[in-house]
């Protein structure tokens, strides 16, 4: 009789767990189906309440659901995680920090989920920062990597021992953001009179073949297909905006690899220009093209459009835009189109760009070589 009761209880528990798991999965699937802010808002809102109502059992499935979520769905999922944690705190049910630490340190878990779990963990147990950050200097999550590198920089500066060049260089080599790399470069230069190259570190393309200007009155040049888009011939001459134009070589010494087209082609408005480079890869691979431009820009790799953004004078930063690129083994052609508009304000006169190829974490790719096109 007792055995029968136990079997029934176990069976009932299994059914309950399955129901909870299904409810969690269904709620997550509904949330991840949202594409734009406000789309199916009522349905997603109900799914969110359902997910939060699952309590602590839904915490890690929700963190795992960060993988592949678009920005809008990610906002819903992050809010659900914080709501679940807050409900546990209000109910005075302490979270298992040991389990959360294992989640954070398991690199197989979604990068964004690990980051949020880390923030929760540090709030629950501030000493976790001291315990975890030293091991995150090479973390695949860039936010955690940034925190870890800053933590190690502060530790070096507070140490009674004089920091070595090698210690600073290790942190410089781990950086994936221009701001942090520049900060460490400055420290190395001040202490050791050595200035590591930012362009070398990030693998920025510094030498380009450039041609232009072509006409882009009223922005028409952004969509208009000029001859370079149909196939690059570096010996060709084209009819440009104000006469015949041909390819010229330009090399930039700007720390971030910025090419000033006003200097290369002279100043033009309502204009489009092309920049061309060739990179050789030792293998087939999927990478990112990362571009910075204050003007409208398109990118083509091996004749295929991989990125486009038609926006003018709304700011510029290093690695501003990302595009996914499939490289073949051997030589790969990179072609950019950079368009300038006709705004007359002083702040709308820049016409420039920078670009590089990297892995999905922003690291330089040792498999790539920039081909000399002299």
KOLMARBA-929744 format. One record per residue (C-alpha): x, y, z; residue number from 1. Coordinates in nm, 4 decimals, decimal comma. Each point is the difference from the previous one (the first is absolute). Layout:
@east->X | north->Y | up->Z | n->NUM .
...
END
This chain:
@east->0,0000 | north->0,0000 | up->0,0000 | n->1 .
@east->0,2858 | north->0,2337 | up->0,0922 | n->2 .
@east->0,1845 | north->-0,0908 | up->-0,3208 | n->3 .
@east->-0,3121 | north->0,0749 | up->-0,2018 | n->4 .
@east->-0,0368 | north->0,3391 | up->0,1702 | n->5 .
@east->0,3645 | north->0,0872 | up->-0,0701 | n->6 .
@east->-0,0323 | north->-0,0998 | up->-0,3659 | n->7 .
@east->-0,3113 | north->0,2150 | up->-0,0380 | n->8 .
@east->0,1720 | north->0,2935 | up->0,1685 | n->9 .
@east->0,3060 | north->-0,0277 | up->-0,2258 | n->10 .
@east->-0,2240 | north->-0,0273 | up->-0,3064 | n->11 .
@east->-0,1982 | north->0,3082 | up->0,1052 | n->12 .
@east->0,3238 | north->0,1929 | up->0,0619 | n->13 .
@east->0,1307 | north->-0,0947 | up->-0,3447 | n->14 .
@east->-0,3223 | north->0,1201 | up->-0,1624 | n->15 .
@east->0,0191 | north->0,3275 | up->0,1948 | n->16 .
@east->0,3631 | north->0,0576 | up->-0,1037 | n->17 .
@east->-0,0835 | north->-0,0719 | up->-0,3627 | n->18 .
@east->-0,2931 | north->0,2420 | up->0,0088 | n->19 .
@east->0,2225 | north->0,2712 | up->0,1486 | n->20 .
@east->0,2728 | north->-0,0653 | up->-0,2576 | n->21 .
@east->-0,2506 | north->0,0138 | up->-0,2847 | n->22 .
@east->-0,1519 | north->0,3223 | up->0,1323 | n->23 .
@east->0,3458 | north->0,1562 | up->0,0270 | n->24 .
@east->0,0966 | north->-0,1106 | up->-0,3521 | n->25 .
@east->-0,3285 | north->0,1244 | up->-0,1468 | n->26 .
@east->0,0342 | north->0,3386 | up->0,1695 | n->27 .
@east->0,3596 | north->0,0401 | up->-0,1186 | n->28 .
@east->-0,0934 | north->-0,1007 | up->-0,3562 | n->29 .
@east->-0,2762 | north->0,2626 | up->-0,0067 | n->30 .
@east->0,2317 | north->0,2714 | up->0,1300 | n->31 .
@east->0,2715 | north->-0,0886 | up->-0,2517 | n->32 .
@east->-0,2529 | north->0,0215 | up->-0,2830 | n->33 .
@east->-0,0390 | north->0,3746 | up->0,0475 | n->34 .
@east->0,1786 | north->0,1946 | up->-0,2750 | n->35 .
@east->-0,0685 | north->0,3679 | up->0,0593 | n->36 .
@east->-0,0951 | north->0,2051 | up->0,3041 | n->37 .
@east->-0,3737 | north->-0,0312 | up->0,0543 | n->38 .
@east->-0,0560 | north->-0,2888 | up->-0,2435 | n->39 .
@east->-0,2382 | north->-0,2592 | up->0,1550 | n->40 .
@east->0,0415 | north->0,2020 | up->0,3190 | n->41 .
@east->-0,2963 | north->-0,1483 | up->0,1849 | n->42 .
@east->0,1040 | north->-0,3562 | up->-0,0781 | n->43 .
@east->0,3634 | north->0,0605 | up->0,0952 | n->44 .
@east->-0,1036 | north->0,1826 | up->0,3184 | n->45 .
@east->-0,2100 | north->-0,2980 | up->0,1078 | n->46 .
@east->0,2871 | north->-0,2379 | up->-0,0777 | n->47 .
@east->0,2355 | north->0,2194 | up->0,2047 | n->48 .
@east->-0,2312 | north->-0,0118 | up->0,3038 | n->49 .
@east->-0,0295 | north->-0,3756 | up->-0,0411 | n->50 .
@east->0,3773 | north->-0,0365 | up->-0,0178 | n->51 .
@east->0,0612 | north->0,2106 | up->0,3096 | n->52 .
@east->-0,2723 | north->-0,1963 | up->0,1769 | n->53 .
@east->0,2026 | north->-0,3200 | up->-0,0457 | n->54 .
@east->0,2387 | north->0,1392 | up->0,2614 | n->55 .
@east->0,3542 | north->-0,1177 | up->0,0574 | n->56 .
@east->-0,0464 | north->-0,3083 | up->-0,2198 | n->57 .
@east->-0,0192 | north->0,2309 | up->-0,3009 | n->58 .
@east->0,3138 | north->0,2002 | up->0,0822 | n->59 .
@east->0,2644 | north->-0,2008 | up->-0,1841 | n->60 .
@east->-0,2190 | north->-0,0972 | up->-0,2965 | n->61 .
@east->-0,0668 | north->0,3732 | up->-0,0440 | n->62 .
@east->0,3704 | north->0,0843 | up->0,0170 | n->63 .
@east->0,0677 | north->-0,2731 | up->-0,2572 | n->64 .
@east->-0,2690 | north->0,1487 | up->-0,2236 | n->65 .
@east->0,2166 | north->0,3102 | up->-0,0481 | n->66 .
@east->0,1782 | north->-0,2003 | up->-0,2715 | n->67 .
@east->-0,1272 | north->0,1156 | up->-0,3389 | n->68 .
@east->-0,2545 | north->0,2457 | up->0,1430 | n->69 .
@east->-0,0450 | north->0,3228 | up->-0,1954 | n->70 .
@east->0,0371 | north->0,3293 | up->0,1953 | n->71 .
@east->-0,3709 | north->0,0411 | up->0,0740 | n->72 .
@east->-0,0438 | north->-0,3582 | up->0,1236 | n->73 .
@east->0,3212 | north->0,0350 | up->0,1994 | n->74 .
@east->-0,1462 | north->0,2971 | up->0,1881 | n->75 .
@east->-0,3047 | north->-0,2080 | up->0,0955 | n->76 .
@east->0,2184 | north->-0,2929 | up->0,1120 | n->77 .
@east->0,2340 | north->0,2191 | up->0,2058 | n->78 .
@east->-0,2978 | north->0,1616 | up->0,1720 | n->79 .
@east->-0,1364 | north->-0,3469 | up->0,0780 | n->80 .
@east->0,3299 | north->-0,1065 | up->0,1587 | n->81 .
@east->0,0115 | north->0,3073 | up->0,2214 | n->82 .
@east->-0,3684 | north->-0,0442 | up->0,0953 | n->83 .
@east->0,0593 | north->-0,3644 | up->0,0987 | n->84 .
@east->0,3015 | north->0,0954 | up->0,2129 | n->85 .
@east->-0,1898 | north->0,2856 | up->0,1656 | n->86 .
@east->-0,2933 | north->-0,2296 | up->0,0801 | n->87 .
@east->0,2381 | north->-0,2445 | up->0,1695 | n->88 .
@east->0,1554 | north->0,2826 | up->0,1996 | n->89 .
@east->-0,3402 | north->0,1322 | up->0,1066 | n->90 .
@east->-0,1008 | north->-0,3498 | up->0,1113 | n->91 .
@east->0,3283 | north->-0,0235 | up->0,1951 | n->92 .
@east->0,1130 | north->-0,3054 | up->-0,1959 | n->93 .
@east->0,3796 | north->0,0343 | up->-0,0465 | n->94 .
@east->0,1312 | north->-0,0884 | up->-0,3444 | n->95 .
@east->0,2533 | north->-0,2787 | up->-0,0238 | n->96 .
@east->0,3157 | north->0,2000 | up->-0,0752 | n->97 .
@east->0,2068 | north->-0,3151 | up->-0,0549 | n->98 .
@east->-0,2267 | north->-0,1047 | up->-0,2878 | n->99 .
@east->0,0053 | north->0,3508 | up->-0,1443 | n->100 .
@east->0,3813 | north->0,0095 | up->0,0212 | n->101 .
@east->0,0158 | north->-0,3247 | up->-0,1981 | n->102 .
@east->-0,2327 | north->0,1515 | up->-0,2584 | n->103 .
@east->0,2119 | north->0,3146 | up->-0,0348 | n->104 .
@east->0,3287 | north->-0,1886 | up->-0,0337 | n->105 .
@east->-0,1312 | north->-0,2527 | up->-0,2542 | n->106 .
@east->0,1056 | north->0,1477 | up->-0,3346 | n->107 .
@east->-0,2444 | north->-0,2277 | up->-0,1817 | n->108 .
@east->-0,2906 | north->0,2023 | up->0,1380 | n->109 .
@east->-0,1303 | north->0,2964 | up->-0,2065 | n->110 .
@east->0,2305 | north->0,2992 | up->0,0283 | n->111 .
@east->-0,2767 | north->0,2509 | up->0,0738 | n->112 .
@east->-0,1577 | north->-0,2336 | up->0,2561 | n->113 .
@east->0,3314 | north->-0,0388 | up->0,1793 | n->114 .
@east->0,0376 | north->0,3766 | up->0,0194 | n->115 .
@east->-0,3399 | north->0,0517 | up->0,1643 | n->116 .
@east->0,0623 | north->-0,2928 | up->0,2355 | n->117 .
@east->0,3328 | north->0,1591 | up->0,0971 | n->118 .
@east->-0,1703 | north->0,3319 | up->0,0824 | n->119 .
@east->-0,2555 | north->-0,1795 | up->0,2175 | n->120 .
@east->0,2707 | north->-0,2045 | up->0,1692 | n->121 .
@east->0,2131 | north->0,3047 | up->0,0849 | n->122 .
@east->-0,3040 | north->0,1751 | up->0,1447 | n->123 .
@east->-0,0702 | north->-0,3028 | up->0,2191 | n->124 .
@east->0,3634 | north->-0,0591 | up->0,0912 | n->125 .
@east->0,2331 | north->0,2975 | up->-0,0706 | n->126 .
@east->0,3117 | north->-0,2101 | up->0,0641 | n->127 .
@east->-0,0854 | north->-0,1980 | up->-0,3142 | n->128 .
@east->0,1521 | north->0,2828 | up->-0,2033 | n->129 .
@east->0,3394 | north->-0,0505 | up->0,1644 | n->130 .
@east->-0,0242 | north->-0,3758 | up->-0,0443 | n->131 .
@east->-0,1182 | north->-0,0058 | up->-0,3634 | n->132 .
@east->0,1404 | north->0,2992 | up->-0,1881 | n->133 .
@east->0,3684 | north->-0,1082 | up->-0,0013 | n->134 .
@east->-0,1032 | north->-0,3025 | up->-0,2059 | n->135 .
@east->-0,2037 | north->0,2024 | up->-0,2515 | n->136 .
@east->0,2710 | north->0,1996 | up->-0,1772 | n->137 .
@east->-0,0513 | north->-0,2183 | up->-0,3094 | n->138 .
@east->-0,3743 | north->-0,0498 | up->0,0466 | n->139 .
@east->-0,2093 | north->-0,0355 | up->-0,3182 | n->140 .
@east->-0,2476 | north->0,2509 | up->0,1435 | n->141 .
@east->0,1480 | north->0,3421 | up->-0,0745 | n->142 .
@east->-0,1716 | north->0,1705 | up->0,2942 | n->143 .
@east->0,1487 | north->-0,2511 | up->0,2427 | n->144 .
@east->0,3361 | north->0,0292 | up->-0,1765 | n->145 .
@east->-0,0054 | north->0,3804 | up->0,0337 | n->146 .
@east->-0,0800 | north->-0,0233 | up->0,3726 | n->147 .
@east->0,2729 | north->-0,2608 | up->0,0506 | n->148 .
@east->0,2662 | north->0,2040 | up->-0,1800 | n->149 .
@east->-0,0930 | north->0,3160 | up->0,1930 | n->150 .
@east->0,0119 | north->-0,2027 | up->0,3226 | n->151 .
@east->0,3487 | north->-0,1288 | up->-0,0835 | n->152 .
@east->0,1205 | north->0,3475 | up->-0,0981 | n->153 .
@east->-0,1147 | north->0,1361 | up->0,3351 | n->154 .
@east->0,1665 | north->-0,2916 | up->0,1791 | n->155 .
@east->0,3312 | north->0,0666 | up->-0,1785 | n->156 .
@east->-0,0092 | north->0,3665 | up->0,0950 | n->157 .
@east->-0,0797 | north->-0,0731 | up->0,3660 | n->158 .
@east->0,2625 | north->-0,2720 | up->0,0321 | n->159 .
@east->0,3109 | north->0,0660 | up->0,2079 | n->160 .
@east->0,2032 | north->-0,1576 | up->-0,2800 | n->161 .
@east->0,0793 | north->0,1978 | up->-0,3132 | n->162 .
@east->-0,2043 | north->-0,1335 | up->-0,2909 | n->163 .
@east->0,1985 | north->-0,1378 | up->-0,2931 | n->164 .
@east->-0,0384 | north->0,0768 | up->-0,3683 | n->165 .
@east->-0,1001 | north->-0,3637 | up->-0,0565 | n->166 .
@east->-0,2885 | north->0,0310 | up->0,2465 | n->167 .
@east->-0,1355 | north->0,3071 | up->-0,1771 | n->168 .
@east->0,0517 | north->-0,1524 | up->-0,3442 | n->169 .
@east->-0,1964 | north->-0,3091 | up->0,1015 | n->170 .
@east->-0,2958 | north->0,2234 | up->0,0826 | n->171 .
@east->0,0479 | north->0,2048 | up->-0,3186 | n->172 .
@east->-0,0068 | north->-0,3165 | up->-0,2107 | n->173 .
@east->-0,3222 | north->-0,1089 | up->0,1731 | n->174 .
@east->-0,1877 | north->0,3226 | up->-0,0779 | n->175 .
@east->-0,2775 | north->0,0035 | up->-0,2587 | n->176 .
@east->-0,1110 | north->0,3643 | up->0,0288 | n->177 .
@east->0,1821 | north->0,3073 | up->-0,1283 | n->178 .
@east->-0,0595 | north->0,2065 | up->0,3150 | n->179 .
@east->0,1538 | north->-0,2600 | up->0,2284 | n->180 .
@east->0,2860 | north->-0,0767 | up->-0,2388 | n->181 .
@east->0,0832 | north->0,3719 | up->-0,0239 | n->182 .
@east->-0,0014 | north->0,0312 | up->0,3787 | n->183 .
@east->0,2458 | north->-0,2877 | up->0,0394 | n->184 .
@east->0,2124 | north->0,1221 | up->-0,2913 | n->185 .
@east->0,0387 | north->0,3344 | up->0,1795 | n->186 .
@east->0,1093 | north->-0,1719 | up->0,3221 | n->187 .
@east->0,2568 | north->-0,2120 | up->-0,1844 | n->188 .
@east->0,1352 | north->0,3005 | up->-0,1878 | n->189 .
@east->0,0319 | north->0,2051 | up->0,3197 | n->190 .
@east->0,1681 | north->-0,2747 | up->0,2017 | n->191 .
@east->0,2178 | north->-0,1692 | up->-0,2625 | n->192 .
@east->0,0257 | north->0,2488 | up->-0,2905 | n->193 .
@east->-0,1511 | north->-0,2605 | up->-0,2319 | n->194 .
@east->-0,3243 | north->0,0617 | up->-0,1896 | n->195 .
@east->-0,1655 | north->-0,3217 | up->-0,1250 | n->196 .
@east->-0,1869 | north->0,0497 | up->-0,3283 | n->197 .
@east->-0,3777 | north->0,0201 | up->0,0222 | n->198 .
@east->-0,0454 | north->-0,0670 | up->-0,3708 | n->199 .
@east->0,2173 | north->-0,3124 | up->0,0208 | n->200 .
@east->-0,1803 | north->-0,1191 | up->0,3120 | n->201 .
@east->-0,3443 | north->0,0302 | up->-0,1590 | n->202 .
@east->0,1012 | north->-0,1031 | up->-0,3523 | n->203 .
@east->-0,1284 | north->0,3223 | up->-0,1549 | n->204 .
@east->0,0413 | north->0,0375 | up->-0,3765 | n->205 .
@east->0,2214 | north->0,3077 | up->-0,0432 | n->206 .
@east->0,0741 | north->-0,0062 | up->-0,3746 | n->207 .
@east->-0,2808 | north->0,0293 | up->-0,2536 | n->208 .
@east->-0,0563 | north->0,0621 | up->-0,3668 | n->209 .
@east->-0,2517 | north->0,2865 | up->-0,0242 | n->210 .
@east->-0,1979 | north->0,1397 | up->-0,2916 | n->211 .
@east->-0,2493 | north->0,2855 | up->-0,0254 | n->212 .
@east->-0,1866 | north->0,2220 | up->0,0259 | n->213 .
@east->-0,3119 | north->-0,1337 | up->-0,1721 | n->214 .
@east->-0,3266 | north->0,1902 | up->-0,0017 | n->215 .
@east->-0,2343 | north->-0,0478 | up->0,2964 | n->216 .
@east->-0,2344 | north->0,2965 | up->-0,0373 | n->217 .
@east->-0,2931 | north->-0,0324 | up->0,2415 | n->218 .
@east->0,1554 | north->-0,3250 | up->0,1274 | n->219 .
@east->-0,0584 | north->-0,1849 | up->-0,3283 | n->220 .
@east->0,3547 | north->-0,1354 | up->-0,0092 | n->221 .
@east->-0,0583 | north->-0,2266 | up->0,2960 | n->222 .
@east->-0,2241 | north->-0,2308 | up->-0,2047 | n->223 .
@east->0,1414 | north->0,0737 | up->-0,3440 | n->224 .
@east->0,2371 | north->-0,2698 | up->-0,1217 | n->225 .
@east->0,3202 | north->0,1523 | up->-0,1339 | n->226 .
@east->0,2608 | north->-0,2024 | up->-0,1896 | n->227 .
@east->0,2161 | north->-0,1020 | up->0,3005 | n->228 .
@east->-0,2964 | north->-0,1950 | up->0,1418 | n->229 .
@east->-0,0163 | north->-0,2042 | up->-0,3203 | n->230 .
@east->0,3626 | north->-0,1071 | up->0,0334 | n->231 .
@east->0,3170 | north->0,1790 | up->0,1023 | n->232 .
@east->0,2604 | north->0,0771 | up->-0,2645 | n->233 .
@east->0,2786 | north->0,2043 | up->0,1566 | n->234 .
@east->0,1176 | north->0,1182 | up->-0,3437 | n->235 .
@east->-0,3420 | north->0,1275 | up->-0,1021 | n->236 .
@east->-0,1030 | north->0,3639 | up->-0,0320 | n->237 .
@east->-0,3581 | north->0,1089 | up->0,0675 | n->238 .
@east->-0,2144 | north->0,3046 | up->-0,0628 | n->239 .
@east->-0,0429 | north->0,1535 | up->0,3422 | n->240 .
@east->-0,2012 | north->0,2882 | up->0,1432 | n->241 .
@east->0,2236 | north->0,2670 | up->-0,1560 | n->242 .
@east->0,2070 | north->-0,1836 | up->-0,2579 | n->243 .
@east->0,2128 | north->-0,3099 | up->-0,0439 | n->244 .
@east->0,1132 | north->-0,1820 | up->0,3131 | n->245 .
@east->0,2318 | north->-0,2932 | up->0,0607 | n->246 .
@east->0,1209 | north->-0,2129 | up->0,2899 | n->247 .
@east->0,2604 | north->0,1521 | up->0,2322 | n->248 .
@east->0,1849 | north->-0,1519 | up->0,2947 | n->249 .
@east->-0,0358 | north->0,1499 | up->0,3464 | n->250 .
@east->0,1546 | north->-0,1075 | up->0,3297 | n->251 .
@east->-0,1173 | north->0,1390 | up->0,3324 | n->252 .
@east->0,2137 | north->0,0451 | up->0,3108 | n->253 .
@east->-0,3028 | north->0,0781 | up->0,2172 | n->254 .
@east->0,0064 | north->-0,2063 | up->0,3209 | n->255 .
@east->-0,3422 | north->-0,1498 | up->-0,0769 | n->256 .
@east->0,0615 | north->-0,0398 | up->-0,3745 | n->257 .
@east->-0,2310 | north->0,2874 | up->-0,0930 | n->258 .
@east->0,0196 | north->0,1053 | up->-0,3665 | n->259 .
@east->-0,0913 | north->0,3654 | up->-0,0674 | n->260 .
@east->-0,1529 | north->0,0124 | up->-0,3482 | n->261 .
@east->0,0021 | north->0,3806 | up->0,0058 | n->262 .
@east->0,3790 | north->-0,0210 | up->-0,0031 | n->263 .
@east->0,0260 | north->-0,2915 | up->-0,2418 | n->264 .
@east->-0,2515 | north->0,1226 | up->-0,2615 | n->265 .
@east->-0,0353 | north->0,3654 | up->0,1073 | n->266 .
@east->-0,3249 | north->0,1229 | up->0,1493 | n->267 .
@east->-0,3248 | north->-0,0912 | up->-0,1775 | n->268 .
@east->-0,3683 | north->0,0015 | up->0,0950 | n->269 .
@east->-0,2787 | north->-0,2137 | up->-0,1493 | n->270 .
@east->0,2721 | north->-0,2506 | up->-0,0821 | n->271 .
@east->0,0827 | north->-0,3706 | up->0,0162 | n->272 .
@east->0,3412 | north->-0,1652 | up->0,0130 | n->273 .
@east->0,1239 | north->-0,3585 | up->0,0000 | n->274 .
@east->0,2813 | north->-0,1526 | up->0,2058 | n->275 .
@east->0,1495 | north->-0,3370 | up->-0,0930 | n->276 .
@east->0,2310 | north->-0,2469 | up->0,1742 | n->277 .
@east->0,0855 | north->-0,3677 | up->-0,0335 | n->278 .
@east->0,0577 | north->-0,2346 | up->0,2918 | n->279 .
@east->0,1433 | north->-0,3494 | up->-0,0295 | n->280 .
@east->-0,1276 | north->-0,2718 | up->0,2330 | n->281 .
@east->0,1702 | north->-0,3294 | up->0,0807 | n->282 .
@east->-0,3412 | north->-0,1667 | up->0,0363 | n->283 .
@east->-0,3730 | north->0,0336 | up->-0,0567 | n->284 .
@east->-0,1609 | north->0,1763 | up->0,2949 | n->285 .
@east->-0,2938 | north->0,2098 | up->0,1134 | n->286 .
@east->0,1107 | north->0,3344 | up->0,1425 | n->287 .
@east->-0,1246 | north->0,3504 | up->0,0650 | n->288 .
@east->0,0692 | north->0,3137 | up->-0,1977 | n->289 .
@east->0,0065 | north->0,2936 | up->0,2402 | n->290 .
@east->-0,0402 | north->0,3507 | up->-0,1370 | n->291 .
@east->-0,0011 | north->0,3526 | up->0,1349 | n->292 .
@east->-0,1380 | north->0,2874 | up->-0,2095 | n->293 .
@east->-0,1802 | north->0,3246 | up->0,0673 | n->294 .
@east->-0,1566 | north->-0,0243 | up->-0,3471 | n->295 .
@east->-0,2120 | north->-0,2555 | up->-0,1847 | n->296 .
@east->0,1946 | north->-0,3181 | up->-0,0707 | n->297 .
@east->-0,0367 | north->-0,3312 | up->-0,1818 | n->298 .
@east->0,2354 | north->-0,2967 | up->0,0154 | n->299 .
@east->0,0506 | north->-0,2770 | up->-0,2548 | n->300 .
@east->0,2199 | north->-0,3073 | up->0,0424 | n->301 .
@east->0,0742 | north->-0,2072 | up->-0,3105 | n->302 .
@east->-0,2748 | north->0,1884 | up->-0,1825 | n->303 .
@east->-0,2694 | north->-0,0692 | up->0,2597 | n->304 .
@east->-0,1566 | north->0,2814 | up->0,2021 | n->305 .
@east->0,0573 | north->-0,0768 | up->0,3680 | n->306 .
@east->-0,0945 | north->0,3291 | up->0,1666 | n->307 .
@east->-0,1845 | north->0,3256 | up->-0,0769 | n->308 .
@east->-0,0879 | north->0,3026 | up->0,2103 | n->309 .
@east->-0,1342 | north->0,3212 | up->-0,1533 | n->310 .
@east->0,0531 | north->0,2554 | up->0,2752 | n->311 .
@east->0,1889 | north->0,3273 | up->0,0015 | n->312 .
@east->0,1839 | north->0,1905 | up->0,2739 | n->313 .
@east->-0,1565 | north->-0,1700 | up->0,3006 | n->314 .
@east->0,3318 | north->-0,0776 | up->0,1651 | n->315 .
@east->0,2860 | north->-0,2363 | up->-0,0632 | n->316 .
@east->0,1962 | north->-0,2486 | up->0,2076 | n->317 .
@east->0,2410 | north->-0,2865 | up->-0,0480 | n->318 .
@east->-0,1762 | north->-0,3297 | up->-0,0852 | n->319 .
@east->-0,3261 | north->0,1906 | up->-0,0405 | n->320 .
@east->-0,1638 | north->-0,2517 | up->-0,2347 | n->321 .
@east->0,0281 | north->-0,3790 | up->-0,0381 | n->322 .
@east->-0,0678 | north->-0,2247 | up->-0,2967 | n->323 .
@east->0,0276 | north->-0,3786 | up->-0,0284 | n->324 .
@east->0,2429 | north->-0,1154 | up->-0,2687 | n->325 .
@east->0,0870 | north->-0,3374 | up->-0,1504 | n->326 .
@east->0,3629 | north->-0,0044 | up->-0,1088 | n->327 .
@east->0,1413 | north->-0,2529 | up->-0,2416 | n->328 .
@east->0,3466 | north->-0,1491 | up->0,0164 | n->329 .
@east->0,2314 | north->0,2234 | up->-0,1998 | n->330 .
@east->-0,0642 | north->0,3571 | up->-0,1120 | n->331 .
@east->-0,3169 | north->0,1867 | up->0,0993 | n->332 .
@east->-0,1061 | north->0,3392 | up->-0,1384 | n->333 .
@east->-0,1304 | north->0,2672 | up->0,2384 | n->334 .
@east->-0,1820 | north->0,2956 | up->-0,1583 | n->335 .
@east->-0,1547 | north->0,2895 | up->0,1911 | n->336 .
@east->-0,2264 | north->0,2743 | up->-0,1336 | n->337 .
@east->0,0040 | north->0,3166 | up->0,2124 | n->338 .
@east->-0,2555 | north->0,2700 | up->-0,0857 | n->339 .
@east->0,0006 | north->0,3659 | up->0,1066 | n->340 .
@east->-0,3128 | north->0,2197 | up->0,0044 | n->341 .
@east->-0,0413 | north->0,3748 | up->-0,0542 | n->342 .
@east->-0,0409 | north->0,1329 | up->0,3555 | n->343 .
@east->0,1779 | north->0,3328 | up->0,0477 | n->344 .
@east->0,0390 | north->0,0071 | up->0,3788 | n->345 .
@east->0,3593 | north->-0,0005 | up->0,1260 | n->346 .
@east->-0,0564 | north->-0,3294 | up->0,1820 | n->347 .
@east->-0,1223 | north->-0,1660 | up->-0,3225 | n->348 .
@east->0,3166 | north->0,0361 | up->-0,2064 | n->349 .
@east->0,1805 | north->-0,3217 | up->0,0939 | n->350 .
@east->0,0221 | north->-0,2743 | up->-0,2637 | n->351 .
@east->0,1953 | north->-0,2920 | up->0,1315 | n->352 .
@east->0,0031 | north->-0,3684 | up->0,0946 | n->353 .
@east->0,1975 | north->-0,2794 | up->0,1663 | n->354 .
@east->-0,0417 | north->-0,3750 | up->-0,0350 | n->355 .
@east->0,1412 | north->-0,3322 | up->0,1081 | n->356 .
@east->-0,0789 | north->-0,3718 | up->0,0057 | n->357 .
@east->-0,0102 | north->-0,1761 | up->0,3358 | n->358 .
@east->-0,1377 | north->-0,3002 | up->0,1810 | n->359 .
@east->-0,3414 | north->0,0334 | up->0,1684 | n->360 .
@east->0,1623 | north->0,1189 | up->0,3215 | n->361 .
@east->0,1924 | north->0,2780 | up->-0,1716 | n->362 .
@east->0,3417 | north->-0,1658 | up->-0,0076 | n->363 .
@east->0,2475 | north->0,0333 | up->-0,2856 | n->364 .
@east->0,0076 | north->-0,3054 | up->-0,2272 | n->365 .
@east->0,3516 | north->-0,1449 | up->-0,0367 | n->366 .
@east->-0,1216 | north->-0,2009 | up->-0,3016 | n->367 .
@east->-0,0325 | north->0,3204 | up->-0,2041 | n->368 .
@east->0,2591 | north->0,1987 | up->-0,1937 | n->369 .
@east->-0,0633 | north->0,3312 | up->-0,1736 | n->370 .
@east->0,1112 | north->-0,0319 | up->-0,3632 | n->371 .
@east->0,2310 | north->0,2719 | up->-0,1346 | n->372 .
@east->-0,1784 | north->0,1552 | up->-0,3000 | n->373 .
@east->0,2775 | north->0,2343 | up->-0,1209 | n->374 .
END
